[in-house]
Amino acid sequence: MSQPSSSLGGMTDFTLGGLDELMAESSWATGSLVGFDLETTGTDPFEDRIVTAALVGSVSRTWLVDPGVEIPEGAAAVHGVTTERARAEGAPAAEALAEIAAELSAAVAAGTPVVVYRAGFDLTMLACELRRHGLAEPDWDAMVVLDPYVLDKETDRYRKGKRTLTDVTAVYDIPLQRAHSADGDAGAAVELCRAIGRRHPRVGGMEATALHAAQVRWHAADAEGLERFFRSKGREESVDRRWPLRLGD
């Protein structure tokens, strides 16, 4: 930590760097966080199904789910779970989904921020799955979500290269063990989120609920900018501005 530069009348005068460090050290970045991640049958959050899930925090849980549908070979090649294994070892989807929702609801009740890399996909898929099975959902409005993907794009927006979890954890020197396993990705997302908060006190010093609200704005602005880029290339494409749930208005 930076040392005080001077003292006047009993008041400590910190350098700007020291103030930034204090802001980050007293923030959500050093508090309790729970990571959440899914591995799925595909990339459509509205139609595809959950295969594995993980919540990683002070107490961690993982689920292997029988999605009730075939797992495409391409998806199985990514996360390693075949249709045969899911059917033999997985919990029924409704049972696992109810447990996942209950654990997330407990995090919401405790006021613990939920870290989800590319939350717009994972949380939207979870919501769709819960609705598909007629199950109770967490209180989405009360959930504080921290998305390292959104935070990284806002704090280092001009950096070239991909922004997959693998790529961004490498930028921050965060080990990513067992990539594309739900618990490995969830744990890495938490550590990445903390690292972003420490490196960028502008976000690390924000209160978590204020940061959630800021991410809503940042994601929408980024989507608008991406649409402008597409138009400049003669392409008319719509980019979803909603975050963290891509449902409703």
C-alpha positions as CSV (number, residue, x, y, z in Angstrom):
1,M,0.0,0.0,0.0
2,S,1.2,3.5,-0.7
3,Q,2.4,5.4,2.4
4,P,0.9,8.8,3.5
5,S,2.7,11.7,1.7
6,S,2.2,14.1,4.6
7,S,0.2,14.9,7.7
8,L,-1.5,18.2,8.5
9,G,-3.5,18.9,11.6
10,G,-3.8,15.3,12.5
11,M,-5.3,14.5,9.0
12,T,-3.5,12.1,6.8
13,D,-2.9,13.2,3.2
14,F,-2.7,10.2,0.9
15,T,-1.3,10.2,-2.6
16,L,-3.8,9.6,-5.3
17,G,-2.4,6.1,-5.8
18,G,-2.8,5.4,-2.1
19,L,-6.4,6.6,-2.2
20,D,-7.1,4.4,-5.2
21,E,-5.6,1.4,-3.3
22,L,-7.7,2.1,-0.2
23,M,-10.8,2.3,-2.3
24,A,-10.1,-1.0,-3.9
25,E,-9.1,-2.7,-0.7
26,S,-12.3,-1.7,1.1
27,S,-14.6,-2.7,-1.8
28,W,-16.6,-5.7,-3.0
29,A,-13.3,-6.9,-4.5
30,T,-12.2,-8.1,-1.0
31,G,-15.6,-9.2,0.2
32,S,-17.7,-12.3,-0.2
33,L,-18.5,-13.2,-3.8
34,V,-20.1,-16.3,-5.3
35,G,-19.3,-17.4,-8.8
36,F,-21.8,-19.1,-11.1
37,D,-21.3,-20.9,-14.4
38,L,-23.1,-23.3,-16.7
39,E,-22.0,-25.7,-19.4
40,T,-24.8,-26.4,-21.9
41,T,-26.0,-28.3,-24.9
42,G,-25.5,-25.2,-27.1
43,T,-25.3,-21.5,-27.5
44,D,-29.0,-20.5,-27.6
45,P,-30.0,-19.5,-24.1
46,F,-33.7,-19.7,-25.0
47,E,-33.7,-23.2,-26.5
48,D,-30.6,-25.1,-25.3
49,R,-30.3,-26.9,-22.0
50,I,-28.1,-27.0,-18.9
51,V,-25.7,-29.9,-18.6
52,T,-23.5,-28.9,-15.7
53,A,-23.7,-26.0,-13.2
54,A,-21.5,-24.7,-10.4
55,L,-21.7,-22.2,-7.6
56,V,-18.3,-21.3,-6.1
57,G,-18.0,-19.4,-2.9
58,S,-17.5,-20.0,0.8
59,V,-19.5,-23.2,0.2
60,S,-19.3,-24.6,-3.3
61,R,-21.7,-26.9,-5.2
62,T,-21.7,-28.5,-8.6
63,W,-24.4,-30.3,-10.5
64,L,-24.4,-32.8,-13.4
65,V,-27.8,-32.6,-15.1
66,D,-29.7,-35.0,-17.4
67,P,-31.1,-32.3,-19.7
68,G,-33.7,-34.7,-21.2
69,V,-32.4,-34.1,-24.7
70,E,-29.4,-35.3,-26.8
71,I,-26.1,-33.5,-26.1
72,P,-24.6,-32.6,-29.5
73,E,-21.1,-34.0,-30.1
74,G,-19.7,-30.5,-30.5
75,A,-20.9,-29.5,-27.1
76,A,-19.7,-32.7,-25.5
77,A,-16.3,-32.1,-27.0
78,V,-16.1,-28.7,-25.2
79,H,-17.3,-29.7,-21.7
80,G,-16.7,-33.5,-21.8
81,V,-20.2,-34.6,-20.9
82,T,-21.9,-37.0,-23.3
83,T,-25.6,-37.8,-23.6
84,E,-24.8,-41.3,-22.2
85,R,-23.0,-39.9,-19.1
86,A,-25.7,-37.3,-18.4
87,R,-28.4,-40.0,-18.6
88,A,-26.5,-42.4,-16.4
89,E,-25.1,-40.0,-13.8
90,G,-27.1,-36.8,-14.0
91,A,-29.8,-35.6,-11.8
92,P,-33.3,-35.0,-13.3
93,A,-33.3,-31.5,-14.7
94,A,-36.2,-30.2,-12.6
95,E,-34.5,-31.5,-9.4
96,A,-31.1,-29.9,-10.2
97,L,-32.7,-26.6,-11.4
98,A,-34.7,-26.2,-8.2
99,E,-31.5,-26.7,-6.1
100,I,-29.6,-24.2,-8.3
101,A,-32.3,-21.6,-7.9
102,A,-32.4,-22.1,-4.1
103,E,-28.7,-21.6,-3.8
104,L,-28.8,-18.5,-5.8
105,S,-31.7,-17.2,-3.8
106,A,-29.7,-17.8,-0.6
107,A,-26.9,-15.7,-2.1
108,V,-29.4,-12.9,-2.9
109,A,-30.8,-13.1,0.6
110,A,-27.3,-12.8,2.1
111,G,-26.6,-9.8,-0.1
112,T,-23.7,-11.6,-1.8
113,P,-22.8,-10.4,-5.3
114,V,-23.0,-13.1,-7.9
115,V,-20.1,-13.2,-10.4
116,V,-21.1,-14.5,-13.9
117,Y,-18.8,-14.2,-16.9
118,R,-21.2,-13.2,-19.8
119,A,-24.1,-13.1,-17.5
120,G,-26.5,-12.4,-20.3
121,F,-26.1,-16.0,-21.5
122,D,-25.9,-18.0,-18.2
123,L,-28.6,-16.2,-16.3
124,T,-31.0,-16.0,-19.3
125,M,-30.6,-19.7,-19.9
126,L,-31.2,-20.5,-16.2
127,A,-34.3,-18.3,-16.2
128,C,-35.6,-20.1,-19.4
129,E,-34.9,-23.5,-17.9
130,L,-36.8,-22.6,-14.6
131,R,-39.7,-21.4,-16.6
132,R,-39.7,-24.4,-18.8
133,H,-40.1,-26.6,-15.7
134,G,-42.5,-24.3,-13.9
135,L,-40.0,-23.7,-11.0
136,A,-39.6,-20.7,-8.8
137,E,-36.9,-18.2,-9.9
138,P,-34.5,-16.2,-7.8
139,D,-35.4,-12.6,-7.2
140,W,-33.6,-11.2,-10.3
141,D,-34.3,-7.6,-9.3
142,A,-32.6,-8.1,-6.0
143,M,-29.6,-10.0,-7.4
144,V,-26.4,-8.0,-7.6
145,V,-24.5,-9.3,-10.6
146,L,-20.9,-8.6,-11.4
147,D,-19.8,-9.6,-14.9
148,P,-16.1,-9.6,-15.6
149,Y,-16.8,-9.5,-19.3
150,V,-18.6,-6.2,-19.0
151,L,-16.1,-4.8,-16.5
152,D,-13.2,-5.7,-18.7
153,K,-14.7,-4.1,-21.8
154,E,-15.4,-0.9,-19.9
155,T,-12.1,-0.6,-18.2
156,D,-9.9,-1.7,-21.1
157,R,-12.1,-1.1,-24.1
158,Y,-9.4,-0.5,-26.7
159,R,-7.4,-3.7,-26.0
160,K,-7.2,-5.8,-29.1
161,G,-7.9,-9.5,-29.1
162,K,-10.6,-11.9,-28.0
163,R,-12.4,-11.6,-24.7
164,T,-13.1,-15.2,-23.9
165,L,-12.7,-16.2,-20.2
166,T,-9.4,-17.9,-21.3
167,D,-8.1,-14.8,-22.9
168,V,-9.1,-12.3,-20.2
169,T,-7.8,-14.4,-17.3
170,A,-4.5,-14.6,-19.1
171,V,-4.4,-10.7,-19.3
172,Y,-4.8,-10.6,-15.5
173,D,-2.5,-13.6,-14.8
174,I,-5.3,-15.6,-13.3
175,P,-4.9,-19.3,-13.5
176,L,-7.7,-21.1,-15.4
177,Q,-7.6,-24.7,-14.5
178,R,-10.0,-27.1,-16.2
179,A,-11.4,-24.6,-18.7
180,H,-15.0,-25.3,-19.7
181,S,-15.7,-27.1,-16.5
182,A,-18.5,-25.2,-14.6
183,D,-16.6,-25.0,-11.3
184,G,-13.3,-24.2,-12.9
185,D,-14.8,-21.3,-14.9
186,A,-16.9,-20.0,-12.0
187,G,-13.9,-19.9,-9.7
188,A,-11.7,-18.2,-12.3
189,A,-14.4,-15.6,-12.9
190,V,-14.5,-14.7,-9.2
191,E,-10.7,-14.3,-9.1
192,L,-10.8,-12.3,-12.4
193,C,-13.5,-10.0,-11.0
194,R,-11.4,-9.3,-7.9
195,A,-8.3,-8.6,-10.1
196,I,-10.2,-6.1,-12.2
197,G,-11.4,-4.4,-9.1
198,R,-7.9,-4.1,-7.7
199,R,-6.4,-2.9,-11.0
200,H,-9.2,-0.4,-11.7
201,P,-10.2,1.5,-8.6
202,R,-12.9,3.3,-10.6
203,V,-14.9,0.1,-10.5
204,G,-13.2,-1.5,-7.4
205,G,-14.2,1.5,-5.3
206,M,-17.9,1.5,-6.3
207,E,-20.5,0.0,-4.1
208,A,-21.7,-3.3,-5.6
209,T,-25.3,-2.3,-6.3
210,A,-24.1,0.9,-7.9
211,L,-21.7,-1.2,-10.0
212,H,-24.5,-3.5,-11.1
213,A,-26.5,-0.5,-12.3
214,A,-23.4,0.9,-14.1
215,Q,-23.0,-2.4,-15.9
216,V,-26.5,-2.1,-17.2
217,R,-25.6,1.2,-18.8
218,W,-22.2,0.1,-20.0
219,H,-23.5,-3.0,-21.7
220,A,-26.2,-1.0,-23.4
221,A,-23.7,1.6,-24.6
222,D,-21.4,-1.2,-25.9
223,A,-24.2,-2.8,-27.8
224,E,-25.1,0.5,-29.4
225,G,-21.5,1.1,-30.4
226,L,-21.3,-2.4,-31.9
227,E,-24.4,-1.7,-34.0
228,R,-22.8,1.6,-35.2
229,F,-19.8,-0.4,-36.2
230,F,-21.9,-2.9,-38.1
231,R,-23.7,-0.1,-40.0
232,S,-20.3,1.4,-40.9
233,K,-19.6,-1.9,-42.6
234,G,-22.9,-1.9,-44.4
235,R,-24.5,-4.5,-42.1
236,E,-27.8,-4.0,-40.3
237,E,-27.6,-6.1,-37.2
238,S,-29.4,-5.7,-33.9
239,V,-27.4,-6.3,-30.7
240,D,-29.3,-7.0,-27.5
241,R,-29.0,-4.1,-25.0
242,R,-30.5,-6.0,-22.1
243,W,-28.3,-7.2,-19.2
244,P,-28.0,-9.3,-17.1
245,L,-31.3,-11.0,-18.3
246,R,-32.2,-11.0,-21.9
247,L,-35.9,-11.3,-21.1
248,G,-38.7,-8.8,-21.0
249,D,-38.4,-5.2,-21.9
